[in-house]
Amino acid sequence: MSTQLYPLASLAQIQKTPSREDGIPSELEDQLRTFGCKLIQQAGILLKQKQVAMATAQILFQRFWYVSSMKQFGIGDIGMGALYLASKLEECPVRMRDLINVYDLLLSRCRHSSSSQGETPFKYTPTGYFSSTFYDLKDALVVAEMQMLKRLGFNVHVVLPYGTLINYLRVLGLLDREDVCRRAWGYLNDALQTPVYALYSVPTIVSAAIFLTSRHLYIPLPSEPPNAWWSLFDSDWEDIWSVSGYIMRLYRDIGLEEKNRVMGLVTKQGIRSWLNSNPSHQYQESK
């Protein structure tokens, strides 16, 4: 990864991620990344974690897949490890047992939804403290945190965009508008489910959130070069448009079959089984 204030993926890592090298289609990889971040957010809410911890965990989760393959690590395990690591980085540590119980609940619900029993009501039975399931998840959590630190080279510095957003809205005279602040803040949170925080600088991502907000709320801002508003923040139009595309693709409606497929691939065993069942995809992606 590039050496900057915070690490960004290199061009080679963007063009061919480790998962694509192993035959996982890019669209499926993006869906799994998004779903893994949703699991982190859901777990963080259930654990009453701070938003900064959940955001940090999702950014670390996205970075990890530029140096590791989903064939080797499950998105459920890595998401759990990312949230555990981020809770320490943001000084709001979570108990290991609580995190394991919450992720066991979420993963059990995924297995239920993707199985033939998906139409029946979901009932969860907590794991016992001395059960094999608890110890398996505990081992997976420890390994996931260790692998994240190792493969990211212990470079876990994260710059969150919220303070930058407030400053930019103040410069543009939009800070007093609650609807603008709320929508732009929402776009920044939604962007956590995409790889943009591992690809672009924070000023570019914040500018994209303001751009989408101004478009949807019909707020006129100077956009003709050389007096375009984003030039105040050293952002390029092409990068803003690209980040906006990443965010807007989140809102596409995908079919129930695709949702069930993604929920059934949260483990590395699920990914390997899918690759064995779809050798044509593996061949095409490895070419």
C-alpha positions as CSV (number, residue, x, y, z in Angstrom):
1,M,0.0,0.0,0.0
2,S,1.1,3.6,-0.6
3,T,2.9,5.4,2.1
4,Q,0.8,8.5,3.0
5,L,-0.8,9.9,6.1
6,Y,-3.2,6.9,5.9
7,P,-2.6,4.0,3.6
8,L,-4.4,3.7,0.2
9,A,-4.4,0.7,-2.1
10,S,-1.9,0.7,-5.0
11,L,-3.0,0.6,-8.6
12,A,-1.9,-3.1,-8.8
13,Q,-4.0,-4.0,-5.8
14,I,-7.0,-2.2,-7.3
15,Q,-6.8,-3.8,-10.7
16,K,-6.4,-7.3,-9.3
17,T,-7.4,-8.0,-5.7
18,P,-6.3,-11.2,-4.1
19,S,-9.9,-12.4,-4.1
20,R,-10.1,-11.9,-7.9
21,E,-6.8,-13.7,-8.3
22,D,-8.5,-16.7,-6.6
23,G,-11.4,-16.6,-9.0
24,I,-14.0,-14.6,-7.1
25,P,-16.0,-12.3,-9.4
26,S,-15.6,-8.6,-8.7
27,E,-19.3,-8.1,-8.3
28,L,-19.5,-10.9,-5.8
29,E,-16.5,-9.5,-3.9
30,D,-18.2,-6.1,-3.7
31,Q,-21.4,-7.6,-2.4
32,L,-19.5,-9.6,0.3
33,R,-17.5,-6.4,1.3
34,T,-20.8,-4.5,1.7
35,F,-22.5,-7.3,3.6
36,G,-19.4,-7.7,5.9
37,C,-19.6,-4.0,6.7
38,K,-23.3,-4.3,7.5
39,L,-22.6,-7.1,9.9
40,I,-20.0,-4.8,11.6
41,Q,-22.5,-2.0,11.9
42,Q,-25.2,-4.3,13.2
43,A,-22.9,-5.8,15.8
44,G,-21.6,-2.4,16.9
45,I,-25.2,-1.2,17.4
46,L,-26.1,-4.3,19.5
47,L,-22.9,-3.8,21.5
48,K,-23.6,0.0,21.9
49,Q,-20.3,0.8,20.4
50,K,-19.4,4.4,19.4
51,Q,-19.8,5.3,15.7
52,V,-16.1,6.1,15.5
53,A,-15.3,2.5,16.4
54,M,-17.7,1.0,13.9
55,A,-16.4,3.4,11.2
56,T,-12.8,2.5,12.0
57,A,-13.6,-1.2,11.9
58,Q,-15.3,-1.0,8.5
59,I,-12.3,1.0,7.0
60,L,-9.9,-1.6,8.3
61,F,-12.1,-4.4,7.0
62,Q,-12.1,-2.8,3.5
63,R,-8.3,-2.4,3.6
64,F,-7.7,-6.0,4.5
65,W,-9.2,-7.3,1.3
66,Y,-6.6,-5.5,-0.8
67,V,-3.9,-7.7,0.8
68,S,-5.9,-10.9,1.5
69,S,-8.3,-13.2,-0.3
70,M,-11.8,-14.2,0.8
71,K,-10.9,-17.7,-0.1
72,Q,-8.4,-17.7,2.8
73,F,-10.5,-15.7,5.4
74,G,-14.2,-15.5,6.0
75,I,-15.9,-12.1,6.0
76,G,-17.6,-13.0,9.3
77,D,-14.4,-13.7,11.1
78,I,-12.5,-10.7,9.7
79,G,-15.4,-8.4,10.5
80,M,-15.5,-9.7,14.1
81,G,-11.7,-9.1,14.3
82,A,-11.9,-5.7,12.8
83,L,-14.5,-4.5,15.3
84,Y,-12.6,-6.0,18.2
85,L,-9.4,-4.2,17.0
86,A,-11.2,-0.9,16.4
87,S,-12.8,-0.9,19.8
88,K,-9.2,-0.9,21.3
89,L,-8.0,1.7,18.9
90,E,-10.9,4.1,19.8
91,E,-10.5,3.3,23.5
92,C,-14.0,1.8,23.9
93,P,-13.0,-1.9,24.3
94,V,-15.7,-4.5,24.1
95,R,-15.7,-7.8,26.0
96,M,-14.6,-10.7,23.9
97,R,-17.5,-12.9,25.1
98,D,-20.1,-10.2,24.2
99,L,-18.7,-9.7,20.7
100,I,-18.7,-13.5,20.1
101,N,-22.3,-13.8,21.3
102,V,-23.4,-11.0,19.0
103,Y,-21.6,-12.3,16.0
104,D,-22.9,-15.8,16.7
105,L,-26.4,-14.4,16.7
106,L,-25.8,-12.5,13.4
107,L,-24.1,-15.5,11.6
108,S,-26.8,-17.9,12.8
109,R,-29.4,-15.6,11.4
110,C,-27.5,-15.5,8.1
111,R,-27.4,-19.3,8.0
112,H,-31.1,-19.5,8.7
113,S,-32.0,-16.9,6.0
114,S,-29.9,-18.6,3.3
115,S,-31.2,-22.1,4.1
116,S,-34.4,-23.9,3.2
117,Q,-35.8,-22.8,6.6
118,G,-35.7,-19.2,5.7
119,E,-39.4,-18.8,5.6
120,T,-39.8,-20.1,9.2
121,P,-39.4,-17.7,12.2
122,F,-35.8,-17.4,13.4
123,K,-35.1,-18.6,16.9
124,Y,-31.7,-18.1,18.5
125,T,-30.2,-20.2,21.3
126,P,-27.1,-18.6,22.9
127,T,-24.0,-20.6,22.9
128,G,-22.7,-22.0,26.2
129,Y,-19.5,-20.6,27.7
130,F,-17.9,-24.0,27.5
131,S,-19.4,-25.1,24.1
132,S,-17.2,-26.0,21.1
133,T,-19.0,-23.2,19.1
134,F,-17.9,-20.6,21.6
135,Y,-14.2,-21.8,21.5
136,D,-14.2,-22.0,17.7
137,L,-15.4,-18.4,17.5
138,K,-13.0,-17.3,20.1
139,D,-10.1,-18.8,18.2
140,A,-11.4,-17.3,15.0
141,L,-11.5,-13.8,16.7
142,V,-8.0,-14.1,18.0
143,V,-6.6,-15.3,14.6
144,A,-8.6,-12.6,12.7
145,E,-7.2,-9.7,14.8
146,M,-3.7,-11.2,14.5
147,Q,-3.9,-11.6,10.7
148,M,-5.3,-8.0,10.3
149,L,-2.3,-6.5,12.2
150,K,0.2,-8.7,10.4
151,R,-1.1,-8.2,6.8
152,L,-1.7,-4.5,7.3
153,G,1.8,-4.2,8.7
154,F,0.5,-2.8,12.0
155,N,-0.5,0.3,10.0
156,V,-4.0,0.7,11.4
157,H,-4.1,4.5,11.4
158,V,-7.6,5.7,10.2
159,V,-8.7,9.3,9.4
160,L,-12.5,9.7,9.8
161,P,-14.3,12.2,7.6
162,Y,-16.8,13.8,10.1
163,G,-14.7,16.7,11.2
164,T,-13.7,17.5,7.6
165,L,-17.4,17.5,6.6
166,I,-18.3,20.1,9.3
167,N,-15.4,22.3,8.2
168,Y,-16.4,22.1,4.5
169,L,-20.0,22.8,5.2
170,R,-19.0,25.8,7.2
171,V,-16.9,27.1,4.3
172,L,-19.8,26.6,1.9
173,G,-22.3,28.3,4.2
174,L,-24.4,25.2,4.6
175,L,-23.7,24.3,8.2
176,D,-26.9,25.8,9.5
177,R,-29.1,23.6,7.3
178,E,-30.0,20.5,9.3
179,D,-31.2,18.6,6.3
180,V,-27.9,19.1,4.5
181,C,-25.8,18.0,7.5
182,R,-28.0,14.9,8.1
183,R,-27.9,13.8,4.5
184,A,-24.2,14.4,3.9
185,W,-23.4,12.6,7.2
186,G,-25.5,9.7,6.0
187,Y,-23.7,9.5,2.7
188,L,-20.3,9.3,4.6
189,N,-21.7,6.5,6.7
190,D,-23.0,4.6,3.7
191,A,-19.7,5.0,2.0
192,L,-18.1,2.9,4.7
193,Q,-19.8,-0.1,3.0
194,T,-17.7,0.6,-0.2
195,P,-14.0,0.5,-0.7
196,V,-13.6,4.3,-1.2
197,Y,-11.9,4.9,2.1
198,A,-9.1,2.6,1.0
199,L,-9.0,4.2,-2.5
200,Y,-9.4,8.0,-2.1
201,S,-8.4,10.7,0.3
202,V,-10.9,12.0,2.9
203,P,-11.3,15.4,1.2
204,T,-12.4,13.7,-2.0
205,I,-14.9,11.5,-0.2
206,V,-16.4,14.4,1.8
207,S,-16.7,16.4,-1.4
208,A,-18.6,13.5,-3.0
209,A,-21.0,13.4,-0.1
210,I,-21.6,17.2,-0.4
211,F,-22.0,16.8,-4.2
212,L,-24.7,14.1,-3.8
213,T,-26.4,16.2,-1.1
214,S,-26.5,19.3,-3.2
215,R,-27.9,17.3,-6.1
216,H,-30.7,15.6,-4.2
217,L,-31.7,18.8,-2.2
218,Y,-31.4,21.0,-5.3
219,I,-28.8,23.3,-3.7
220,P,-27.1,25.5,-6.3
221,L,-23.3,25.6,-5.9
222,P,-20.7,27.0,-8.3
223,S,-19.6,24.1,-10.5
224,E,-18.0,25.8,-13.5
225,P,-14.2,25.6,-13.7
226,P,-12.0,27.3,-12.6
227,N,-14.5,28.4,-9.9
228,A,-15.9,25.0,-9.0
229,W,-16.6,24.7,-5.3
230,W,-14.7,21.4,-5.0
231,S,-11.5,23.1,-6.1
232,L,-11.5,24.8,-2.7
233,F,-10.8,21.4,-1.2
234,D,-8.2,20.2,-3.6
235,S,-10.6,17.5,-5.0
236,D,-10.7,16.4,-8.7
237,W,-14.1,16.1,-10.5
238,E,-13.3,12.6,-11.8
239,D,-12.6,11.3,-8.4
240,I,-15.7,12.9,-6.9
241,W,-17.8,11.3,-9.7
242,S,-16.2,7.9,-9.1
243,V,-16.8,8.0,-5.3
244,S,-20.4,9.2,-5.9
245,G,-20.9,6.1,-8.2
246,Y,-19.6,3.8,-5.5
247,I,-22.1,5.2,-3.0
248,M,-25.1,5.3,-5.4
249,R,-24.6,1.6,-6.4
250,L,-25.3,0.7,-2.8
251,Y,-29.0,1.7,-3.3
252,R,-29.6,-0.7,-6.2
253,D,-32.2,-3.3,-5.4
254,I,-30.8,-6.9,-5.6
255,G,-33.0,-10.0,-5.8
256,L,-33.7,-12.3,-3.0
257,E,-31.7,-15.0,-4.6
258,E,-28.6,-12.9,-4.7
259,K,-29.1,-11.8,-1.0
260,N,-29.4,-15.4,0.1
261,R,-26.3,-16.3,-1.9
262,V,-24.2,-13.6,-0.2
263,M,-25.5,-14.6,3.3
264,G,-24.4,-18.1,2.6
265,L,-20.9,-17.1,1.8
266,V,-19.8,-15.4,5.0
267,T,-17.3,-18.2,5.8
268,K,-14.2,-19.2,3.8
269,Q,-15.7,-22.7,3.6
270,G,-18.7,-21.3,1.9
271,I,-16.5,-19.4,-0.6
272,R,-14.4,-22.5,-1.4
273,S,-17.6,-24.6,-1.9
274,W,-19.0,-21.9,-4.2
275,L,-15.8,-21.8,-6.3
276,N,-15.8,-25.6,-6.6
277,S,-19.3,-25.4,-7.8
278,N,-18.6,-22.6,-10.3
279,P,-15.3,-23.4,-12.0
280,S,-16.1,-21.2,-15.0
281,H,-16.1,-18.1,-12.8
282,Q,-12.8,-19.1,-11.3
283,Y,-11.2,-19.5,-14.7
284,Q,-12.5,-16.2,-16.1
285,E,-11.4,-14.2,-13.1
286,S,-7.9,-15.7,-13.1
287,K,-7.3,-14.9,-16.7
